[in-house]
Amino acid sequence: MPELKSRSLIDKLISFDTTSRNPNLDLINFVDGYLKDLGLTPLLVFNEEQTKANLYATLGPEDMPGIMLSGHTDVVPVDGQNWDSDPWQVLEKDGKLFGRGTCDMKGFIAICLAYAPIFLERGLKTPVHLAFSYDEEIGCIGVQTLIEKMKHMPIKPAMCIVGEPTSMEVSLGHKGKRSYDITVRGLEAHSSLTPLGVNAIEFGAELINYMTGMAKRFADEGPFDDAYDVAHTTVHTGVIHGGSALNIVPKECVIRCEFRNLAEHDPDSIIAEIESFARDTLEPRMHAVDMNTGIDIVEATDAPGLNTAADAEVVTFVKSLAGRNDHIKVAFATEAGLFTERVGIPTVICGPGSIEQAHKPNEYCSLEQLALCEQFMERLAESVCEKS
Ligand SMILES: [Zn+2]
């Protein structure tokens, strides 16, 4: 197999520990410097604390829409995972590159960067935009500041390719993801006097039970989209905390839950149903004992789903770059839904490596997948450049 054009850049990007809890500025400054050396002027959009940044850069003409390549720079933690090699140093073995982020998704970013000088040298007649975000892995949070900026750009990209790992298949959709922190505020009492207290755990349990019923209803009645392994919206509680001792009626119960909705299943209607059960059924019974009790439902993350039409221009275009005619939908949430819903950019997902290898110890991307992605960029260059 020929040497990858992106190989040294993959090594470099993996060497930055950009676990979401850490600043990503070392990586961003490296990319910023690399692009400035090519004569570009990247835009950095920082978080409030100035510890993390999105990077947006335009290659080629700035007065027309063009094609955006999008990726996130953060990676999931390696804590508690049993790695056979240093996760922050690429190890090549058995036709694979091992390292945290090789597949999700620094391999793709490195390939975008490796092709930046190639696009420029061949002369772009259609611009290529690079959009690299932070804090994707903790709920598509970082990209939101970039999205606010993009909303006000006079000329927006005509289409977007999110390079999350799809094994270079063309994905037209993913589910939306909303998560909530719910705090049930009860009233403490001695456990021999339960009617004088408001048991936060038991009211929390009723709320969870109600959500489980909703989940069952979605599974039975839909809506359905058979392109997904799980063809319906799911609702799930992942964390619960409450109580301090058996002989005290607990005053607080904290629940963290999420739902993953089909793009056509309105997430506002789902949370509205949970809200109204809390307000109309549970709280009146809590207030009968004490008016200061209640249930607080706070949205933690919001990533809209994606459902790009199979006959959209972006789909035909990306299929031609990927050299295939079929398409899929993926189960995991990405930033694609945000670009489509908030900025109106038609988007598909296509990138090297498999999500099966993401987030695990010994994460890897095969050299074959990376080579396929380089071929994809080669075809993109043929399409957007003057010279071939
Ligand atoms: Zn990812």
Residues whose N, C-alpha, C, O or C-beta is under 5 A from the ligand:
A	BS01	ZN	D104 M105 E164
